[in-house]
Amino acid sequence: MIIRKATSSDVSKLFALEQEIFTSENFPLSRGSFAYHVKNNLVYVAEVDGNIAGYILALIKRANAKIYSIGVSKLYRGRQIALKLLETVMNELISMDFKQTLLEVRTDNEVAISLYKNFGFSIKKTAKAFYRDGCDAYIMELSL
Ligand SMILES: CC(C)(COP(=O)(O)OP(=O)(O)OC[C@H]1O[C@@H](n2cnc3c(N)ncnc32)[C@H](O)[C@@H]1OP(=O)(O)O)[C@@H](O)C(=O)NCCC(=O)NCCS
């Protein structure tokens, strides 16, 4: 498995992976959004045997970088791929001199909450009815 920065030629595969992983309530990214983020933000992919097994997107436009999305294909879960993607993006954020990173996660997404806590994020507050279906979000934070 290799972790590398995504390029424009990954956009179609990233879009296909997004559709496998996220349903419409989770605001899946469009093909155009991936094309934009690959150029303007941090997108890393985990590649296994030439397939994109997972990706992470961090937004770097503001003072606090934000982990916008992370997803791993069902076929490849439970192999520490998400942890490695987080580690790679955090190292890049540290090298860019960010001091802190934030994210939002559905309060019913126990797997993701466990992943982020495991990595060192802590819950700062709850945003009520943050998602389209009324689900709350935890705002989680990590000092870098
Ligand atoms: C969340 C997700 C990215 C985890 O990917 P993954 O590569 O399988 O995760 P890892 O193997 O790196 O696991 C890392 C940690 O996450 C947590 N975790 C992963 N799978 C878990 C499960 N089934 N149950 C509970 N905790 C779990 C654990 O803390 C795990 O650490 P451990 O192995 O030391 O117990 C993946 O399940 C996914 O894509 N889910 C759908 C998309 C999503 O919800 N994204 C997050 C919101 S944007």
Ligand as a Chemical Component Dictionary entry (heavy atoms), coordinates in Angstrom:
data_LIG
# 
_chem_comp.id                   LIG 
_chem_comp.type                 NON-POLYMER 
_chem_comp.pdbx_formal_charge   0 
_chem_comp.three_letter_code    LIG 
# 
loop_
_chem_comp_atom.comp_id 
_chem_comp_atom.atom_id 
_chem_comp_atom.alt_atom_id 
_chem_comp_atom.type_symbol 
_chem_comp_atom.charge 
_chem_comp_atom.model_Cartn_x 
_chem_comp_atom.model_Cartn_y 
_chem_comp_atom.model_Cartn_z 
_chem_comp_atom.pdbx_ordinal 
LIG C1  C1  C 0 -14.125 5.534  9.132  1  
LIG C2  C2  C 0 -13.264 4.785  8.089  2  
LIG C3  C3  C 0 -12.583 5.843  7.200  3  
LIG C4  C4  C 0 -12.206 3.952  8.821  4  
LIG O1  O1  O 0 -11.345 3.371  7.839  5  
LIG P1  P1  P 0 -10.408 2.108  8.137  6  
LIG O2  O2  O 0 -9.255  2.176  7.194  7  
LIG O3  O3  O 0 -11.205 0.863  8.154  8  
LIG O4  O4  O 0 -9.899  2.430  9.631  9  
LIG P2  P2  P 0 -8.561  1.877  10.289 10 
LIG O5  O5  O 0 -8.354  0.452  9.941  11 
LIG O6  O6  O 0 -7.430  2.839  9.996  12 
LIG O7  O7  O 0 -8.957  1.963  11.833 13 
LIG C5  C5  C 0 -8.436  2.953  12.644 14 
LIG C6  C6  C 0 -9.269  3.091  13.919 15 
LIG O8  O8  O 0 -10.609 3.456  13.589 16 
LIG C7  C7  C 0 -11.517 2.809  14.485 17 
LIG N1  N1  N 0 -12.287 1.801  13.772 18 
LIG C8  C8  C 0 -12.087 1.350  12.510 19 
LIG N2  N2  N 0 -13.031 0.426  12.183 20 
LIG C9  C9  C 0 -13.813 0.294  13.277 21 
LIG C10 C10 C 0 -14.976 -0.487 13.569 22 
LIG N3  N3  N 0 -15.520 -1.312 12.660 23 
LIG N4  N4  N 0 -15.553 -0.353 14.808 24 
LIG C11 C11 C 0 -15.050 0.502  15.723 25 
LIG N5  N5  N 0 -13.940 1.271  15.509 26 
LIG C12 C12 C 0 -13.353 1.161  14.305 27 
LIG C13 C13 C 0 -10.649 2.149  15.533 28 
LIG O9  O9  O 0 -10.365 3.124  16.539 29 
LIG C14 C14 C 0 -9.404  1.811  14.713 30 
LIG O10 O10 O 0 -8.261  1.658  15.493 31 
LIG P3  P3  P 0 -7.816  0.170  15.980 32 
LIG O11 O11 O 0 -7.624  -0.617 14.699 33 
LIG O12 O12 O 0 -6.555  0.438  16.720 34 
LIG O13 O13 O 0 -8.955  -0.336 16.805 35 
LIG C15 C15 C 0 -14.116 3.822  7.221  36 
LIG O14 O14 O 0 -14.859 2.994  8.075  37 
LIG C16 C16 C 0 -15.074 4.542  6.275  38 
LIG O15 O15 O 0 -14.702 4.897  5.157  39 
LIG N6  N6  N 0 -16.321 4.753  6.728  40 
LIG C17 C17 C 0 -17.333 5.425  5.875  41 
LIG C18 C18 C 0 -16.999 6.875  5.659  42 
LIG C19 C19 C 0 -16.976 7.672  6.932  43 
LIG O16 O16 O 0 -17.791 7.495  7.828  44 
LIG N7  N7  N 0 -16.005 8.629  7.016  45 
LIG C20 C20 C 0 -15.839 9.484  8.178  46 
LIG C21 C21 C 0 -16.684 10.675 8.124  47 
LIG S1  S1  S 0 -16.218 11.803 6.811  48 
# 
loop_
_chem_comp_bond.comp_id 
_chem_comp_bond.atom_id_1 
_chem_comp_bond.atom_id_2 
_chem_comp_bond.value_order 
_chem_comp_bond.pdbx_ordinal 
LIG C1  C2  SING 1  
LIG C2  C3  SING 2  
LIG C2  C4  SING 3  
LIG C2  C15 SING 4  
LIG C4  O1  SING 5  
LIG O1  P1  SING 6  
LIG P1  O2  DOUB 7  
LIG P1  O3  SING 8  
LIG P1  O4  SING 9  
LIG O4  P2  SING 10 
LIG P2  O5  DOUB 11 
LIG P2  O6  SING 12 
LIG P2  O7  SING 13 
LIG O7  C5  SING 14 
LIG C5  C6  SING 15 
LIG C6  O8  SING 16 
LIG C6  C14 SING 17 
LIG O8  C7  SING 18 
LIG C7  N1  SING 19 
LIG C7  C13 SING 20 
LIG N1  C8  SING 21 
LIG N1  C12 SING 22 
LIG C8  N2  DOUB 23 
LIG N2  C9  SING 24 
LIG C9  C10 SING 25 
LIG C9  C12 DOUB 26 
LIG C10 N3  SING 27 
LIG C10 N4  DOUB 28 
LIG N4  C11 SING 29 
LIG C11 N5  DOUB 30 
LIG N5  C12 SING 31 
LIG C13 O9  SING 32 
LIG C13 C14 SING 33 
LIG C14 O10 SING 34 
LIG O10 P3  SING 35 
LIG P3  O11 DOUB 36 
LIG P3  O12 SING 37 
LIG P3  O13 SING 38 
LIG C15 O14 SING 39 
LIG C15 C16 SING 40 
LIG C16 O15 DOUB 41 
LIG C16 N6  SING 42 
LIG N6  C17 SING 43 
LIG C17 C18 SING 44 
LIG C18 C19 SING 45 
LIG C19 O16 DOUB 46 
LIG C19 N7  SING 47 
LIG N7  C20 SING 48 
LIG C20 C21 SING 49 
LIG C21 S1  SING 50 
# 
